[in-house]
């Protein structure tokens, strides 16, 4: 990033994004009544502010504050209307009575196996029809299906499926209408859209090419490249969670940043102009979203990854911050359920840390003689951990003490795995054997990634339990702030360095004494 880059950030849109998020959060968690109360409170505050300004003649900050309050009222009103539609939906009342119904739905994502529930899968779907004995109601809305794997596991997004199941209230407050418990296979299955058939075939061919790798690596590579985690062993996923590497087991904003960065580097290498680069990057982004499935989590990753790339490539944080805020507003307005999604909160905070905190730390480390590459790796990793640790604690009730070290150790191989894996996925569309040759190039990087996760998870105290929910977030936030204050003292830095050295000593007995021969 340029040395002359000004440190002032354009934060004007941040307040609008925050207000949109809060208004949506109130509506989704509290219902339409709470949303309308929130709208009334914002409107009243705006009226009082305008009246006070007129009486006292004070105009500083008034226009901006009124704009934020008005925007929040509009967002709250929109959310209240959508929540009312859910509350008055025919399926909502039927779910309260746990009624059996026949539905026509379309899955919006791939069915996901449910760990610990035998051969059952979870399917997020949109309702098309409700079929009762006396009538058929054409409607919409989101439902969550709990179904047996047989007959469901191979479904593609967009296929119309006829099913019979028992309704129950939603498992979470996320604007879904109901949970549908299905006991058998679908009674009717329609064709998938052409783009989903193409994406499904490509994912299947890529998984077949990845089968040349050892078991854990074969399940990890499709998850990291195209979001297909169906073959990821549960024990390996637990190791990644314990070491703070869980974001690498599925599609994330980091994947998007790496892929788009590779496209832009290729464009520059062949001498194409900025417009051609922008077009090719947009095409690559659309193709990635289609292959990885255009679910809310993938769209979130695409948006956050694009913003992160903007911050890294241009070095212009003044542009990156409004882009992040605009992305938050667009995503929350499109899918209000993201306001209560932990993954969304993690993506936004990590991206904000990359824009706001990491560049400052990079400059400070380089000012102390650190090489740029090492300074950027440390700054980005630590900044992301600092802002996401309280959210992870609230979500999972655990904190990984080896997360920073593990993420720094695997950072050099993530780009190689992502780019080579993406090339292999494209080659798989033409030839699976040729793709398998490309896949083998990822074997050593994947071995290193899996080894760090497995060995790190076996360190005593690699992850520690904390209270879940707000209490856990407060505890971890307090600990992070305390460490930050302590690091300002040279003596405290020496003590913390000694603790870090002790962790490495504990790690030594569980680290492989020699390189393991690859299978």
DARA-V352742 format. One record per pair of residues at least 12 apart in sequence whose ideal C-beta (glycine too) atoms are under 8 Angstrom apart, sorted by the first residue. I is the first residue (numbers start at 0). GAP is how many residues later the second one is. D is the distance in Angstrom with one decimal. If there is no record, write none. Layout:
BEGIN
<<I,GAP,D> <I,GAP,D>>
END
This chain:
BEGIN
<<0,311,7.7> <0,314,3.1> <0,358,6.0> <0,361,7.6> <1,313,5.0> <4,310,5.3> <4,311,6.7> <4,312,7.0> <4,354,7.6> <5,312,7.2> <6,353,7.5> <7,310,7.1> <8,308,5.7> <8,309,6.2> <8,312,5.2> <8,346,7.8> <8,347,6.7> <9,308,4.7> <9,309,7.8> <9,311,5.8> <9,312,5.5> <10,310,6.3> <11,52,7.3> <11,310,7.4> <12,308,7.5> <12,309,4.6> <12,312,3.8> <12,313,6.2> <12,316,7.8> <13,307,6.7> <13,311,4.9> <14,49,7.7> <14,53,5.0> <15,51,7.8> <15,52,6.0> <15,55,5.3> <15,309,6.7> <15,313,6.5> <16,307,7.8> <16,308,3.9> <16,309,7.6> <16,311,4.2> <16,312,5.2> <18,49,5.4> <18,50,7.8> <18,52,6.0> <18,53,3.9> <18,56,6.8> <19,51,7.0> <19,52,7.1> <19,55,4.6> <19,308,7.1> <19,309,5.0> <19,312,5.5> <19,313,6.9> <20,307,6.5> <20,311,5.8> <20,318,5.7> <21,50,7.3> <22,12,7.4> <22,15,6.2> <22,16,7.8> <22,19,7.8> <22,49,5.0> <22,50,8.0> <22,52,4.2> <22,53,4.0> <22,56,6.1> <23,51,6.4> <23,55,5.0> <23,308,5.2> <23,312,4.8> <23,315,4.0> <24,314,4.7> <24,315,6.5> <25,12,4.7> <25,50,7.0> <25,53,7.7> <26,49,6.5> <26,52,3.5> <26,53,5.6> <26,55,7.6> <26,56,5.1> <26,309,7.0> <27,51,7.0> <27,55,7.0> <27,145,5.9> <27,146,6.8> <27,147,6.1> <27,308,5.6> <27,309,6.7> <27,311,5.7> <27,312,5.4> <28,144,5.4> <28,311,6.4> <30,52,6.0> <30,56,6.9> <31,48,4.9> <31,49,8.0> <31,51,4.3> <31,52,4.4> <31,55,6.0> <34,41,5.4> <34,42,7.8> <34,44,5.3> <34,45,3.6> <34,48,6.0> <35,40,7.7> <35,41,7.9> <35,44,5.1> <37,34,7.9> <37,38,4.9> <38,34,5.1> <38,37,4.1> <38,38,5.3> <38,41,6.5> <41,27,5.0> <41,28,8.0> <41,30,4.8> <41,31,4.6> <41,34,6.6> <42,26,7.6> <42,30,5.3> <44,24,5.8> <45,20,5.6> <45,23,4.1> <45,24,6.2> <45,27,7.3> <48,13,6.5> <48,16,6.2> <48,17,6.1> <48,20,7.2> <49,12,7.6> <49,16,6.3> <74,258,7.3> <77,255,7.2> <78,257,5.6> <81,93,6.8> <81,254,6.2> <82,92,6.9> <84,56,7.8> <85,55,6.9> <85,89,5.4> <85,91,6.2> <88,50,7.1> <88,52,5.6> <88,88,5.4> <89,40,6.2> <89,47,6.1> <89,49,6.8> <90,36,6.8> <90,39,6.6> <90,48,7.7> <90,50,6.5> <90,52,7.2> <90,76,6.6> <90,86,4.4> <90,87,5.1> <91,85,5.8> <91,86,7.0> <93,73,5.2> <93,84,7.3> <94,72,4.2> <94,73,5.8> <94,74,5.2> <94,75,7.5> <94,82,6.8> <94,83,3.7> <94,84,7.5> <95,73,6.4> <96,70,7.9> <97,68,6.0> <97,69,6.1> <97,70,5.4> <98,67,7.4> <98,68,5.4> <99,64,6.8> <99,65,7.1> <99,66,5.1> <99,67,7.6> <100,29,6.1> <100,30,7.3> <100,31,6.9> <100,63,7.2> <100,64,7.1> <100,66,6.1> <101,28,7.8> <101,29,4.1> <101,30,7.6> <101,60,6.9> <101,61,7.2> <101,62,4.9> <101,85,8.0> <102,24,6.1> <102,25,7.9> <102,26,6.9> <102,27,6.1> <102,28,7.0> <102,40,7.4> <102,59,7.5> <102,60,5.7> <102,61,7.7> <102,62,7.1> <102,77,6.8> <103,23,7.5> <103,24,4.3> <103,25,4.0> <103,27,7.0> <103,56,6.0> <103,57,7.1> <103,58,5.4> <104,20,4.0> <104,21,6.4> <104,22,5.5> <104,23,6.1> <104,38,6.5> <104,40,7.2> <104,55,7.6> <104,56,5.5> <104,58,6.8> <105,19,6.1> <105,20,5.3> <105,22,6.1> <105,51,7.5> <105,52,5.8> <105,53,6.5> <105,54,5.6> <105,55,7.0> <106,16,5.2> <106,17,6.9> <106,18,4.9> <106,48,5.5> <106,49,7.3> <106,50,5.1> <106,51,7.3> <106,52,6.5> <106,54,6.9> <107,16,5.1> <107,17,6.2> <107,18,5.9> <107,34,7.8> <107,49,5.7> <107,187,6.1> <108,14,7.6> <108,15,5.1> <108,48,5.9> <108,184,5.5> <108,186,4.4> <109,45,7.8> <109,46,7.6> <109,47,6.8> <109,118,7.4> <109,120,7.2> <109,183,6.3> <110,12,4.7> <110,36,7.5> <110,38,7.6> <110,41,5.2> <110,42,5.3> <110,44,5.9> <111,117,7.7> <111,118,7.7> <112,36,6.7> <112,40,7.5> <112,117,6.9> <113,32,7.4> <114,119,5.4> <118,29,6.2> <118,30,4.2> <118,31,7.0> <119,26,6.2> <119,27,6.7> <119,28,5.9> <119,29,6.4> <120,25,7.9> <120,26,5.8> <120,27,7.5> <120,28,5.2> <120,31,5.3> <120,32,5.7> <121,22,6.6> <121,23,7.1> <121,24,6.2> <122,21,7.4> <122,22,4.1> <122,24,6.2> <122,29,6.4> <122,32,7.2> <123,18,6.9> <123,20,6.0> <123,21,7.8> <123,171,7.4> <124,17,7.3> <124,18,5.6> <124,19,7.6> <124,20,5.7> <124,36,7.5> <125,14,6.4> <125,15,7.0> <125,16,5.9> <125,17,7.7> <126,12,5.8> <126,13,6.0> <126,14,4.9> <126,15,7.5> <126,16,5.7> <126,50,6.9> <127,12,7.6> <127,32,6.4> <140,35,7.8> <140,36,4.4> <141,33,6.6> <141,34,4.5> <141,35,6.3> <141,195,7.9> <142,33,6.1> <142,34,5.4> <142,35,5.4> <142,36,7.2> <142,37,5.4> <143,26,7.0> <143,27,6.5> <143,32,5.6> <143,34,7.7> <143,35,5.0> <143,36,7.0> <144,18,7.3> <144,20,7.1> <144,34,7.9> <144,35,5.0> <144,37,5.8> <145,33,6.5> <145,34,7.1> <145,35,5.1> <145,36,6.8> <146,16,7.6> <146,18,7.7> <146,34,8.0> <146,35,4.0> <147,34,7.2> <147,35,7.1> <147,36,6.9> <147,37,7.1> <149,35,5.9> <150,33,7.3> <150,34,2.6> <150,35,5.9> <151,30,7.7> <151,33,6.8> <151,34,6.9> <152,77,8.0> <154,31,7.7> <154,34,7.2> <155,36,4.0> <155,40,4.9> <155,41,6.7> <155,44,4.8> <156,35,7.2> <156,39,5.3> <156,136,5.9> <156,137,8.0> <156,138,7.9> <157,34,5.0> <157,35,4.3> <157,38,4.7> <158,30,5.9> <158,31,5.5> <158,32,6.8> <158,33,4.6> <158,37,7.8> <159,28,7.8> <159,29,7.5> <159,30,3.6> <160,25,4.5> <160,27,7.0> <160,28,5.6> <160,29,7.3> <161,24,6.0> <161,25,4.8> <161,26,3.6> <161,27,7.7> <162,17,7.3> <162,19,5.4> <162,23,5.0> <162,24,6.5> <163,18,7.3> <163,20,7.7> <163,23,6.6> <164,15,4.1> <164,16,5.5> <164,17,4.0> <164,18,7.3> <165,14,7.2> <165,15,4.9> <166,12,7.3> <166,13,5.9> <167,12,7.9> <167,13,6.7> <171,168,7.6> <172,167,6.5> <173,163,4.1> <173,166,5.9> <173,167,7.7> <174,161,5.9> <174,162,5.1> <175,161,7.6> <194,95,5.5> <195,94,8.0> <197,92,7.8> <198,91,5.3> <198,92,4.9> <198,94,7.2> <201,24,7.9> <201,89,6.0> <201,223,6.6> <201,226,6.5> <201,227,5.4> <202,19,7.0> <202,23,5.6> <202,25,5.3> <202,88,6.7> <204,223,4.1> <204,224,6.7> <204,227,5.3> <204,230,7.1> <205,16,5.9> <205,19,7.3> <205,20,6.3> <205,22,7.7> <205,218,6.8> <205,219,4.5> <205,222,4.5> <205,229,6.7> <206,15,5.1> <206,21,6.3> <206,24,6.6> <207,220,7.6> <207,224,5.2> <208,215,6.1> <208,218,7.9> <208,219,5.0> <208,223,5.1> <208,224,7.9> <208,226,3.7> <208,227,4.5> <208,229,7.7> <208,230,5.1> <209,12,5.6> <209,214,7.9> <209,229,5.5> <210,225,8.0> <211,224,4.7> <211,227,6.0> <211,228,6.3> <212,226,6.4> <212,227,7.6> <212,229,7.6> <212,230,6.0> <212,233,6.7> <213,229,8.0> <213,304,7.6> <213,305,5.0> <214,18,6.6> <215,17,5.7> <215,20,4.9> <215,234,5.3> <216,225,7.8> <216,226,6.7> <216,229,4.2> <216,230,6.9> <216,233,6.2> <217,13,6.4> <218,12,3.8> <218,13,4.0> <218,14,5.8> <218,17,7.1> <219,12,6.1> <219,16,6.9> <219,29,6.7> <219,226,6.3> <219,229,7.3> <219,230,6.8> <220,196,7.1> <220,200,5.6> <220,218,6.8> <220,221,6.2> <220,225,6.3> <222,26,5.2> <222,27,5.3> <222,28,7.9> <223,24,5.9> <223,25,7.0> <223,26,7.6> <223,27,7.9> <223,31,6.9> <223,193,6.1> <223,194,6.7> <223,197,6.6> <224,30,7.4> <224,192,7.7> <224,193,6.5> <224,196,3.8> <224,197,5.8> <224,199,7.8> <224,200,5.8> <225,25,7.3> <225,65,5.3> <225,66,5.3> <225,199,6.0> <226,23,5.6> <226,24,3.9> <226,65,4.1> <226,66,6.4> <226,71,6.3> <228,20,6.2> <228,21,5.6> <231,17,6.1> <235,214,6.8> <235,217,7.0> <235,218,7.6> <236,12,5.8> <237,219,7.2> <238,214,4.4> <238,215,5.2> <238,217,7.5> <238,218,4.0> <239,213,4.9> <240,155,7.4> <240,157,7.9> <240,159,7.9> <240,222,7.7> <241,156,7.9> <241,158,6.2> <241,160,8.0> <241,211,8.0> <241,214,7.2> <241,215,4.0> <241,220,5.2> <241,221,4.7> <242,157,5.9> <242,159,5.5> <242,160,6.5> <242,163,4.2> <242,209,6.9> <242,210,5.2> <242,213,3.9> <242,214,5.4> <242,219,6.5> <242,220,7.9> <243,141,7.2> <243,148,7.8> <243,156,3.7> <243,158,7.0> <243,159,2.6> <243,160,7.7> <243,162,5.9> <243,163,6.3> <244,158,7.7> <244,161,5.7> <244,162,6.7> <244,165,6.7> <244,204,7.7> <244,207,7.5> <244,208,5.4> <246,99,7.6> <247,162,7.3> <247,166,6.8> <247,201,7.1> <249,47,7.8> <250,41,5.0> <250,46,7.3> <250,47,5.7> <250,50,5.1> <251,49,5.3> <251,53,7.5> <251,95,7.4> <252,47,7.8> <252,48,4.9> <252,49,7.9> <252,50,7.9> <252,51,3.7> <252,52,3.7> <252,54,7.9> <252,55,5.6> <252,94,5.5> <252,97,7.3> <252,98,6.3> <253,51,6.8> <253,54,7.5> <253,160,6.9> <254,46,6.8> <254,50,6.7> <254,163,5.6> <255,29,7.1> <255,32,6.8> <255,45,5.6> <255,46,5.4> <255,48,7.5> <255,49,2.5> <255,50,6.4> <255,52,7.8> <255,53,7.3> <256,48,4.5> <256,49,7.8> <256,51,4.7> <256,52,4.5> <256,55,6.9> <257,156,7.0> <257,157,5.2> <257,160,4.5> <257,161,6.5> <258,25,6.4> <258,29,6.2> <258,159,6.4> <258,160,7.2> <258,163,5.8> <259,21,5.2> <259,24,6.4> <259,25,6.4> <259,45,6.9> <259,46,6.8> <259,49,5.1> <260,48,5.9> <260,51,7.4> <260,52,7.0> <261,153,8.0> <261,157,4.9> <261,160,7.6> <262,14,7.6> <262,17,5.7> <262,18,5.1> <262,21,4.8> <263,13,5.5> <263,17,6.1> <263,45,8.0> <263,49,6.7> <266,13,5.8> <266,14,7.7> <284,17,6.0> <284,21,6.9> <287,14,7.0> <288,13,5.4> <290,134,7.2> <295,35,7.8> <295,39,4.9> <295,41,7.0> <295,42,5.9> <295,45,7.3> <295,48,8.0> <296,44,7.9> <296,46,5.9> <298,32,6.9> <298,35,8.0> <298,36,7.9> <299,31,6.1> <299,38,6.6> <299,41,7.8> <299,43,6.8> <299,44,5.4> <299,47,5.6> <300,46,6.8> <302,24,4.2> <302,27,7.4> <302,28,5.9> <303,20,7.7> <303,23,6.9> <303,43,4.3> <303,44,6.8> <303,46,7.7> <303,47,4.7> <305,17,7.8> <305,21,7.7> <306,13,6.0> <306,16,4.9> <306,17,4.7> <306,20,5.7> <306,44,5.6> <306,48,7.7> <307,12,8.0> <307,43,5.2> <307,46,5.4> <307,47,7.9> <309,13,5.7> <310,40,7.9> <310,43,5.8> <310,44,4.8> <311,42,7.5> <314,44,7.8> <316,38,5.2> <316,39,7.2> <316,42,6.4> <319,35,4.7> <320,31,7.8> <320,34,5.6> <320,35,7.4> <323,24,7.2> <323,27,5.7> <323,28,6.3> <323,31,6.5> <327,20,6.0> <330,13,7.3> <341,49,6.3> <341,52,7.6> <341,53,4.3> <344,46,5.3> <345,42,5.2> <345,45,5.6> <345,46,7.2> <348,38,4.4> <348,39,5.6> <348,42,6.5> <349,34,4.6> <349,37,6.5> <349,38,5.5> <351,35,7.0> <352,30,4.1> <352,31,5.4> <352,33,6.9> <352,34,4.4> <352,35,7.8> <353,26,6.2> <353,29,6.8> <353,30,7.1> <356,22,7.7> <356,26,4.2> <356,29,7.4> <356,30,7.4> <357,18,7.5> <357,21,4.5> <357,22,4.9> <357,25,4.5> <358,20,7.8> <360,14,7.7> <360,17,7.7> <360,18,3.8> <360,21,7.2> <360,22,6.4> <361,13,4.9> <361,14,5.4> <361,17,4.6> <364,13,6.5> <364,14,6.3> <376,31,5.9> <376,34,5.3> <377,30,6.7> <380,23,5.7> <380,26,4.8> <380,27,5.1> <380,30,6.8> <381,22,5.8> <383,23,7.7> <384,18,5.6> <384,19,5.2> <384,22,7.4> <385,94,5.6> <385,98,7.8> <388,14,7.8> <388,87,5.1> <388,88,8.0> <388,91,6.2> <389,82,7.7> <389,83,4.1> <389,84,7.6> <389,86,4.6> <389,87,4.4> <389,90,7.2> <390,82,6.7> <391,84,7.9> <392,73,4.9> <392,74,7.9> <392,75,7.4> <392,79,3.9> <392,80,5.5> <392,82,6.9> <392,83,4.2> <393,74,6.3> <393,75,5.6> <393,76,6.4> <393,78,5.3> <393,79,4.0> <394,73,7.3> <395,72,7.0> <396,68,6.0> <396,69,6.1> <396,70,6.7> <396,71,3.6> <396,75,5.9> <397,65,4.7> <397,66,6.7> <397,67,5.6> <397,68,6.6> <398,64,6.5> <398,65,5.7> <398,67,5.6> <398,77,5.7> <399,62,6.5> <399,63,4.7> <400,60,6.2> <400,61,6.2> <400,62,6.7> <400,63,6.4> <400,102,7.3> <401,54,4.8> <401,57,5.9> <401,60,5.0> <401,61,7.8> <401,101,7.2> <401,105,7.7> <404,51,7.5> <404,98,7.4> <405,46,5.5> <405,47,7.1> <405,50,4.8> <408,39,7.9> <408,43,5.0> <409,38,6.9> <409,39,5.1> <409,42,5.3> <412,32,3.7> <412,33,7.9> <412,35,5.4> <412,36,5.9> <413,35,7.6> <415,26,7.1> <415,29,4.9> <416,25,5.2> <416,28,4.9> <416,29,6.2> <416,32,7.0> <419,18,6.3> <419,21,5.1> <419,22,5.2> <420,18,7.5> <420,21,5.8> <422,15,5.8> <423,12,8.0> <423,14,3.8> <423,15,4.8> <423,17,8.0> <423,18,7.5> <442,75,5.9> <443,74,7.1> <446,69,7.4> <446,71,6.0> <450,61,6.7> <450,65,7.6> <454,52,7.3> <454,55,5.2> <454,56,5.3> <454,57,7.0> <455,51,7.5> <457,52,4.6> <458,44,7.4> <458,47,5.8> <458,48,5.4> <458,51,6.1> <459,46,6.1> <482,13,7.2>>
END
